Amino acid sequence: MTVSRAELERLWAGWLAANREAERSRDWSPLADFYAPDATYGWMYSPDDHFMAVGRDQIRQWALGTEMAGLEGWHYDYQATVIDESNGMIVGFWKQRSGIPDDEGREYEILGIGGSWFGVEPDDAGDLRFAWQRDWFDLGSTAHTFLSIVSAGKAPQGLRDRMKVDGKSAPGHFSAAGLPSTVWPPPVEAGRYRAHEEPDA
C-alpha cells in the first residue's frame, strides 16, 4: 500500500472539519463515514474493561453514539498531529474540554494527554478510510473532572445520567480475554511494523 502525504493531509483536514461540525450539531454519528466497513475502534478504561467496536455500524452506534451520551457540548481540540505516510498512520493529540465554565469562567477540561492513533487504507473505490483507531486518555483525570462538575452543581442531566451507568454492562464493553479485536491494532499486534527483534526469553 502506498499513500502519499498529500492524500493523508487531505483526509485529516476533512476529519478535523467533520469533527467541528459534529461538535456544533452535538451529533458524532456522521463521523462513522470516515471508517472502513470492517474497521475496529477501541480504548481501555481499565485493565479488564475495554471498549471495542467492530465494523462501521458498531462504530456509529456505540463509539460515536452510546459512548458519547452525556458529553453533548464537549469538544476535542487537536493540539498536534503526526503523519506517517510510509506506514499509512496518523496520530492526533487532543484536549478534551467540557464547554462548561467554572465559577471563575475557566472551562472544565480533562487534564493529561489524550489522543487517537489511526491506520489508513484505501477502500475498493480508492478512497482513504480509517481501518482502525485506538484512543488513550487519563481515566483518573476524567473521573476527577466529572466529579468536579457535579460537585459544583454544573453538570447537565445527560452527564449525571452517564455517571450512573454501569460501564461494563454497556454495549461494546469487554474483558481483556473477551475482546473481539486486539488492544494494539491488528497489524501492529501481528508485528508488521516492529522496529526491533523481541529479546530472547
Buried (B, 14 or more C-beta within 10 A) or exposed (E): EEBEEEBBBEBBEEBBEBBEEBBEEEBBBEBBEBBBEEBBBBBBBEEEBBBBBBBBEBBBBBBBBBBBEBBBBBBBBBEEBEBBBEEBBBBBBBBBBBBBEEEEEEEBBBEBEBBBBBBBBBEEEEEBBBBBBBBBBBBEBBEBBBEBBEEEEBBBEBBEEBBEEEBEEBEBBBEEEEBBBBBBBEBBEEEEEEEEEEEEE
